[in-house]
Amino acid sequence: MTTQDEMRLLPWSGPEGKPCYLSTDDLGGYMSRLADNIEAVQLDMAAALLEEVSGTLDNQDTDLNDLRRLVHDLTGALRDVLRVAASRGHLHAVSDPHRI
């Protein structure tokens, strides 16, 4: 089993928005693959949202409510992307402790 320092930050939150971690030695196990797939979906959604925002900002007639919705969606996407980056950065550090 992994130590607490080697636990993987999962791409979803638990109750009250607290982070969830996976403790396993099986990087190809069901939960690891599920987390990898969810991370991929989150990154794809962030990329699609970025394209939508670019188009919306170019439109001078964009409604204020549409802009608010986009900012809300962007906030969620940025939170997801930062969680993925933190998780992957930690996984790289654990898999190669000599890496600087």
DSSP file (Angstrom, degrees, kcal/mol; ACC not computed):
  #  RESIDUE AA STRUCTURE BP1 BP2  ACC     N-H-->O    O-->H-N    N-H-->O    O-->H-N    TCO  KAPPA ALPHA  PHI   PSI    X-CA   Y-CA   Z-CA
    1    1 A M              0   0    0      0, 0.0     2,-0.1     0, 0.0    23,-0.1   0.000 360.0 360.0 360.0 152.7    0.0    0.0    0.0
    2    2 A T        -     0   0    0      1,-0.1     2,-0.1     4,-0.1    23,-0.1  -0.390 360.0-115.0 -80.0 156.8    1.2    3.5   -0.6
    3    3 A T    >   -     0   0    0     -2,-0.1     3,-1.4     1,-0.1     4,-0.4  -0.407  35.2-101.1 -82.0 168.5    2.2    6.0    2.1
    4    4 A Q  G >  S+     0   0    0      1,-0.3     3,-1.1     2,-0.2    -1,-0.1   0.851 123.7  57.6 -60.7 -33.8    0.2    9.1    2.7
    5    5 A D  G 3  S+     0   0    0      1,-0.2    -1,-0.3    89,-0.0    89,-0.1   0.704 107.2  49.5 -68.5 -18.6    2.8   11.1    0.7
    6    6 A E  G <  S+     0   0    0     -3,-1.4    -1,-0.2     2,-0.1    -2,-0.2   0.372  80.9 122.5-102.3   3.7    2.2    8.9   -2.3
    7    7 A M    <   -     0   0    0     -3,-1.1     2,-0.4    -4,-0.4    16,-0.2  -0.382  63.1-120.3 -69.2 145.6   -1.6    9.1   -2.4
    8    8 A R  E     -A   22   0A   0     14,-2.5    14,-2.4    -2,-0.1     2,-0.5  -0.726  14.9-128.8 -90.5 129.3   -3.1   10.3   -5.6
    9    9 A L  E     -A   21   0A   0     -2,-0.4    12,-0.2    12,-0.2    82,-0.1  -0.669  31.0-138.0 -72.7 121.8   -5.3   13.4   -5.5
   10   10 A L  E     -     0   0A   0     10,-2.9    10,-0.4    -2,-0.5    22,-0.0  -0.474  14.4-116.1 -85.3 156.2   -8.5   12.4   -7.3
   11   11 A P  E    S+     0   0A   0      0, 0.0     2,-0.3     0, 0.0    73,-0.1   0.148  92.5  62.1 -82.0  22.9  -10.2   14.7   -9.9
   12   12 A W  E    S-     0   0A   0      8,-0.2     8,-0.8    71,-0.1     2,-0.3  -0.952  77.8-120.6-140.0 162.5  -13.3   15.0   -7.7
   13   13 A S  E     -A   19   0A   0     -2,-0.3     3,-0.1     6,-0.2     5,-0.1  -0.675  18.0-140.5-102.2 156.8  -14.2   16.4   -4.3
   14   14 A G    >   -     0   0    0      4,-4.2     3,-1.7     1,-0.3     4,-0.1  -0.124  56.7 -33.1 -94.7-162.2  -15.7   14.7   -1.4
   15   15 A P  G >  S+     0   0    0      0, 0.0     3,-1.6     0, 0.0    -1,-0.3  -0.250 132.3  11.2 -56.0 141.3  -18.3   15.9    1.1
   16   16 A E  G 3  S-     0   0    0      1,-0.3    -2,-0.0    -3,-0.1     0, 0.0   0.714 130.3 -70.0  61.7  22.8  -18.1   19.7    1.8
   17   17 A G  G <  S+     0   0    0     -3,-1.7    -1,-0.3     1,-0.2     0, 0.0   0.602  88.6 154.0  75.8  10.9  -15.6   20.1   -1.1
   18   18 A K    <   -     0   0    0     -3,-1.6    -4,-4.2    -4,-0.1    -1,-0.2  -0.445  49.7-100.1 -73.7 146.9  -12.8   18.3    0.6
   19   19 A P  E     -A   13   0A   0      0, 0.0     2,-0.4     0, 0.0    -6,-0.2  -0.296  31.0-142.2 -66.2 150.7  -10.2   16.6   -1.6
   20   20 A C  E     -     0   0A   0     -8,-0.8   -10,-2.9   -10,-0.4     2,-0.3  -0.904  15.5-163.0-112.0 143.1  -10.3   12.9   -2.2
   21   21 A Y  E     -A    9   0A   0     -2,-0.4     2,-0.5   -12,-0.2   -12,-0.2  -0.919  11.6-141.3-127.1 152.0   -7.2   10.7   -2.4
   22   22 A L  E     -A    8   0A   0    -14,-2.4   -14,-2.5    -2,-0.3     2,-0.6  -0.957   9.3-164.3-113.9 128.5   -6.5    7.2   -3.7
   23   23 A S        +     0   0    0     -2,-0.5     2,-0.3   -16,-0.2   -16,-0.1  -0.929  37.5 122.7-113.3 106.7   -4.2    4.9   -1.9
   24   24 A T        -     0   0    0     -2,-0.6    -2,-0.1   -18,-0.2   -16,-0.0  -0.990  55.5-146.9-159.4 153.2   -3.1    2.0   -4.1
   25   25 A D  S    S+     0   0    0     -2,-0.3     2,-1.0     1,-0.1     3,-0.1   0.479  84.4  87.7 -95.4  -7.0    0.0    0.4   -5.6
   26   26 A D    >   +     0   0    0      1,-0.2     3,-1.7     2,-0.1     6,-0.3  -0.759  50.0 177.2 -99.4  91.7   -2.0   -0.6   -8.7
   27   27 A L  T 3  S+     0   0    0     -2,-1.0    -1,-0.2     1,-0.3    -2,-0.0   0.665  84.8  49.8 -68.7 -15.1   -1.6    2.4  -11.1
   28   28 A G  T 3  S+     0   0    0     -3,-0.1    -1,-0.3     4,-0.1    -2,-0.1   0.260  88.6 120.2-103.2  10.3   -3.6    0.4  -13.7
   29   29 A G  S <> S-     0   0    0     -3,-1.7     4,-2.7     1,-0.1     5,-0.2  -0.106  81.0 -94.8 -71.8 172.6   -6.4   -0.5  -11.3
   30   30 A Y  H  > S+     0   0    0      1,-0.2     4,-2.6     2,-0.2     5,-0.2   0.912 123.1  45.3 -55.8 -50.2  -10.0    0.4  -11.8
   31   31 A M  H  > S+     0   0    0      1,-0.2     4,-2.5     2,-0.2    -1,-0.2   0.877 113.0  51.0 -67.1 -37.3  -10.0    3.6   -9.6
   32   32 A S  H  > S+     0   0    0     -6,-0.3     4,-2.4     2,-0.2    -1,-0.2   0.922 112.9  45.6 -64.5 -43.4   -6.7    4.8  -11.2
   33   33 A R  H  X S+     0   0    0     -4,-2.7     4,-2.6     2,-0.2    -2,-0.2   0.893 111.8  52.2 -66.1 -39.5   -8.2    4.3  -14.7
   34   34 A L  H  X S+     0   0    0     -4,-2.6     4,-2.5    -5,-0.2    -2,-0.2   0.931 110.8  47.4 -61.6 -45.3  -11.4    6.0  -13.7
   35   35 A A  H  X S+     0   0    0     -4,-2.5     4,-2.6     2,-0.2    -2,-0.2   0.911 111.4  51.3 -62.8 -42.3   -9.5    9.0  -12.4
   36   36 A D  H  X S+     0   0    0     -4,-2.4     4,-2.1     1,-0.2    -2,-0.2   0.921 111.7  47.4 -59.8 -44.2   -7.4    9.1  -15.6
   37   37 A N  H  X S+     0   0    0     -4,-2.6     4,-2.2     2,-0.2    -2,-0.2   0.906 112.1  48.6 -65.6 -42.3  -10.6    9.1  -17.7
   38   38 A I  H  X S+     0   0    0     -4,-2.5     4,-2.7     2,-0.2    -1,-0.2   0.905 110.1  52.3 -66.0 -40.2  -12.3   11.8  -15.6
   39   39 A E  H  X S+     0   0    0     -4,-2.6     4,-2.5     2,-0.2    -1,-0.2   0.919 108.9  50.7 -59.2 -43.1   -9.2   14.0  -15.8
   40   40 A A  H  X S+     0   0    0     -4,-2.1     4,-2.3     1,-0.2    -2,-0.2   0.909 111.2  47.9 -62.4 -42.0   -9.2   13.6  -19.6
   41   41 A V  H  X S+     0   0    0     -4,-2.2     4,-2.7     2,-0.2    -1,-0.2   0.920 111.2  51.1 -63.9 -43.6  -12.8   14.6  -19.8
   42   42 A Q  H  X S+     0   0    0     -4,-2.7     4,-2.1     1,-0.2    -2,-0.2   0.911 111.6  46.9 -61.4 -42.9  -12.2   17.6  -17.5
   43   43 A L  H  X S+     0   0    0     -4,-2.5     4,-2.1     2,-0.2    -1,-0.2   0.896 112.5  49.7 -67.0 -39.8   -9.3   18.8  -19.7
   44   44 A D  H  X S+     0   0    0     -4,-2.3     4,-2.3     2,-0.2    -2,-0.2   0.905 110.8  50.0 -63.5 -41.4  -11.3   18.3  -22.9
   45   45 A M  H  X S+     0   0    0     -4,-2.7     4,-2.4     1,-0.2    -2,-0.2   0.889 109.4  51.3 -65.0 -38.9  -14.2   20.3  -21.4
   46   46 A A  H  X S+     0   0    0     -4,-2.1     4,-2.2     2,-0.2    -1,-0.2   0.904 110.2  49.4 -64.7 -40.5  -11.8   23.1  -20.3
   47   47 A A  H  X S+     0   0    0     -4,-2.1     4,-1.7     2,-0.2    -2,-0.2   0.913 112.3  47.4 -64.8 -42.4  -10.4   23.3  -23.9
   48   48 A A  H  X S+     0   0    0     -4,-2.3     4,-2.1     1,-0.2    -2,-0.2   0.898 111.5  50.9 -65.5 -40.0  -13.9   23.4  -25.4
   49   49 A L  H  X S+     0   0    0     -4,-2.4     4,-2.7     1,-0.2    -1,-0.2   0.880 106.1  55.5 -65.1 -38.2  -15.0   26.1  -22.9
   50   50 A L  H  X S+     0   0    0     -4,-2.2     4,-2.2     1,-0.2    -1,-0.2   0.901 108.1  48.6 -61.4 -41.0  -11.9   28.1  -23.8
   51   51 A E  H  X S+     0   0    0     -4,-1.7     4,-1.9     2,-0.2    -2,-0.2   0.911 111.4  50.0 -64.4 -41.8  -13.0   28.1  -27.4
   52   52 A E  H  X S+     0   0    0     -4,-2.1     4,-2.3     1,-0.2    -2,-0.2   0.907 110.5  49.9 -62.4 -42.0  -16.5   29.1  -26.5
   53   53 A V  H  X S+     0   0    0     -4,-2.7     4,-2.8     2,-0.2     5,-0.2   0.910 107.1  54.2 -65.0 -42.1  -15.2   32.0  -24.4
   54   54 A S  H  X S+     0   0    0     -4,-2.2     4,-1.2     1,-0.2    -1,-0.2   0.919 112.1  44.4 -58.8 -43.6  -13.0   33.2  -27.2
   55   55 A G  H  X S+     0   0    0     -4,-1.9     4,-0.7     1,-0.2    -1,-0.2   0.888 113.2  50.9 -67.7 -39.0  -15.9   33.4  -29.6
   56   56 A T  H >< S+     0   0    0     -4,-2.3     3,-0.9     1,-0.2     6,-0.3   0.898 107.4  52.3 -66.9 -40.8  -18.2   35.0  -27.0
   57   57 A L  H 3< S+     0   0    0     -4,-2.8    -1,-0.2     1,-0.2    -2,-0.2   0.794 104.7  56.9 -67.7 -27.0  -15.7   37.7  -26.1
   58   58 A D  H 3< S+     0   0    0     -4,-1.2     2,-0.7    -5,-0.2    -1,-0.2   0.694  90.4  86.1 -74.5 -18.4  -15.4   38.6  -29.8
   59   59 A N    X<  -     0   0    0     -3,-0.9     3,-1.3    -4,-0.7    -1,-0.0  -0.756  62.8-163.6 -88.9 113.3  -19.2   39.2  -30.0
   60   60 A Q  T 3  S+     0   0    0     -2,-0.7    -1,-0.2     1,-0.3    -4,-0.0   0.699  86.8  59.8 -67.8 -19.9  -20.0   42.7  -29.0
   61   61 A D  T 3  S+     0   0    0      2,-0.0    -1,-0.3    -3,-0.0     2,-0.1   0.219  72.6 139.8 -95.0  14.2  -23.7   41.9  -28.4
   62   62 A T    <   -     0   0    0     -3,-1.3     2,-0.1    -6,-0.3    -6,-0.0  -0.380  55.3-118.5 -64.5 132.8  -23.0   39.2  -25.8
   63   63 A D     >  -     0   0    0      1,-0.1     4,-1.9    -2,-0.1     3,-0.2  -0.413  13.4-125.7 -71.0 144.2  -25.6   39.3  -23.0
   64   64 A L  H  > S+     0   0    0      1,-0.2     4,-2.3     2,-0.2     5,-0.2   0.861 111.7  54.9 -59.8 -37.7  -24.3   40.1  -19.4
   65   65 A N  H  > S+     0   0    0      1,-0.2     4,-2.2     2,-0.2    -1,-0.2   0.872 105.8  52.2 -65.5 -36.0  -26.0   36.9  -18.1
   66   66 A D  H  > S+     0   0    0     -3,-0.2     4,-2.3     2,-0.2    -1,-0.2   0.902 109.2  49.9 -65.0 -40.3  -24.1   34.8  -20.7
   67   67 A L  H  X S+     0   0    0     -4,-1.9     4,-2.5     2,-0.2    -2,-0.2   0.904 109.6  51.0 -64.1 -41.1  -20.8   36.4  -19.6
   68   68 A R  H  X S+     0   0    0     -4,-2.3     4,-2.4     2,-0.2    -2,-0.2   0.913 109.9  49.9 -61.9 -42.4  -21.7   35.6  -16.0
   69   69 A R  H  X S+     0   0    0     -4,-2.2     4,-2.8     1,-0.2    -2,-0.2   0.917 111.0  49.6 -62.2 -42.6  -22.4   32.0  -16.9
   70   70 A L  H  X S+     0   0    0     -4,-2.3     4,-3.1     2,-0.2    -2,-0.2   0.902 110.0  49.9 -63.9 -41.1  -19.1   31.7  -18.8
   71   71 A V  H  X S+     0   0    0     -4,-2.5     4,-2.2     2,-0.2    -1,-0.2   0.910 111.9  49.1 -63.6 -40.8  -17.2   33.1  -15.9
   72   72 A H  H  X S+     0   0    0     -4,-2.4     4,-1.9     2,-0.2    -2,-0.2   0.941 114.1  45.1 -61.8 -47.4  -18.9   30.6  -13.6
   73   73 A D  H  X S+     0   0    0     -4,-2.8     4,-2.5     1,-0.2    -2,-0.2   0.890 112.0  52.2 -64.5 -40.0  -18.1   27.7  -16.0
   74   74 A L  H  X S+     0   0    0     -4,-3.1     4,-2.9     2,-0.2     5,-0.2   0.885 106.2  54.6 -63.9 -38.1  -14.5   29.0  -16.4
   75   75 A T  H  X S+     0   0    0     -4,-2.2     4,-2.2     2,-0.2    -1,-0.2   0.931 110.7  45.2 -60.6 -46.0  -14.0   29.1  -12.6
   76   76 A G  H  X S+     0   0    0     -4,-1.9     4,-2.2     2,-0.2    -2,-0.2   0.908 114.0  49.1 -63.8 -42.0  -15.1   25.4  -12.4
   77   77 A A  H  X S+     0   0    0     -4,-2.5     4,-2.7     2,-0.2    -2,-0.2   0.901 110.7  50.0 -65.5 -40.8  -12.9   24.4  -15.3
   78   78 A L  H  X S+     0   0    0     -4,-2.9     4,-2.5     2,-0.2     5,-0.2   0.903 109.2  52.1 -64.8 -40.0   -9.9   26.2  -13.9
   79   79 A R  H  X S+     0   0    0     -4,-2.2     4,-1.9    -5,-0.2    -2,-0.2   0.926 111.9  46.6 -59.9 -44.8  -10.5   24.5  -10.5
   80   80 A D  H  X S+     0   0    0     -4,-2.2     4,-2.5     2,-0.2    -2,-0.2   0.923 112.2  49.4 -63.1 -45.3  -10.5   21.1  -12.3
   81   81 A V  H  X S+     0   0    0     -4,-2.7     4,-2.6     1,-0.2    -2,-0.2   0.894 110.6  50.2 -63.9 -40.3   -7.4   21.9  -14.4
   82   82 A L  H  X S+     0   0    0     -4,-2.5     4,-2.5     2,-0.2    -1,-0.2   0.884 110.2  50.5 -65.3 -37.4   -5.5   23.0  -11.3
   83   83 A R  H  X S+     0   0    0     -4,-1.9     4,-2.6    -5,-0.2    -2,-0.2   0.918 111.3  48.2 -65.7 -42.5   -6.5   19.8   -9.5
   84   84 A V  H  X S+     0   0    0     -4,-2.5     4,-3.0     2,-0.2     5,-0.3   0.927 112.3  49.3 -62.2 -44.6   -5.3   17.7  -12.5
   85   85 A A  H  X S+     0   0    0     -4,-2.6     4,-2.6     1,-0.2    -2,-0.2   0.914 112.2  47.7 -62.4 -42.9   -2.0   19.6  -12.6
   86   86 A A  H  X S+     0   0    0     -4,-2.5     4,-2.2     2,-0.2    -1,-0.2   0.919 114.1  47.3 -63.7 -43.3   -1.5   19.2   -8.9
   87   87 A S  H  X S+     0   0    0     -4,-2.6     4,-2.4     2,-0.2    -2,-0.2   0.937 115.3  44.0 -64.2 -47.4   -2.3   15.5   -9.1
   88   88 A R  H  X S+     0   0    0     -4,-3.0     4,-2.2     2,-0.2    -2,-0.2   0.872 112.3  52.8 -68.7 -36.4   -0.1   14.8  -12.1
   89   89 A G  H  X S+     0   0    0     -4,-2.6     4,-2.0    -5,-0.3    -1,-0.2   0.909 111.3  46.9 -63.1 -41.2    2.8   16.9  -10.7
   90   90 A H  H  X S+     0   0    0     -4,-2.2     4,-2.4    -5,-0.2    -2,-0.2   0.901 110.3  52.9 -66.6 -41.0    2.6   14.9   -7.5
   91   91 A L  H  X S+     0   0    0     -4,-2.4     4,-2.4     1,-0.2    -2,-0.2   0.893 110.0  48.3 -62.3 -39.0    2.5   11.6   -9.4
   92   92 A H  H  X S+     0   0    0     -4,-2.2     4,-1.8     2,-0.2    -1,-0.2   0.906 111.4  49.9 -66.9 -40.7    5.7   12.6  -11.4
   93   93 A A  H  < S+     0   0    0     -4,-2.0    -2,-0.2     1,-0.2     6,-0.2   0.889 113.9  45.1 -65.5 -38.7    7.5   13.6   -8.2
   94   94 A V  H  < S+     0   0    0     -4,-2.4    -1,-0.2     1,-0.2    -2,-0.2   0.887 113.6  48.7 -72.3 -38.7    6.6   10.3   -6.5
   95   95 A S  H  < S+     0   0    0     -4,-2.4    -2,-0.2     1,-0.3    -1,-0.2   0.766 127.6  25.4 -74.3 -23.6    7.5    8.2   -9.6
   96   96 A D    ><  +     0   0    0     -4,-1.8     3,-2.0    -5,-0.2    -1,-0.3  -0.661  67.7 175.7-138.3  80.2   10.9   10.0  -10.0
   97   97 A P  T 3  S+     0   0    0      0, 0.0    -1,-0.1     0, 0.0    -3,-0.1   0.664  79.9  59.5 -64.1 -15.3   12.0   11.4   -6.6
   98   98 A H  T 3  S+     0   0    0      2,-0.0     2,-0.2     0, 0.0    -5,-0.1   0.526  80.6 108.9 -88.8  -6.1   15.3   12.6   -8.1
   99   99 A R    <         0   0    0     -3,-2.0    -3,-0.1    -6,-0.2     0, 0.0  -0.507 360.0 360.0 -72.8 135.6   13.5   14.8  -10.6
  100  100 A I              0   0    0     -2,-0.2    -1,-0.1     0, 0.0    -7,-0.0   0.396 360.0 360.0-106.1 360.0   13.9   18.5   -9.8
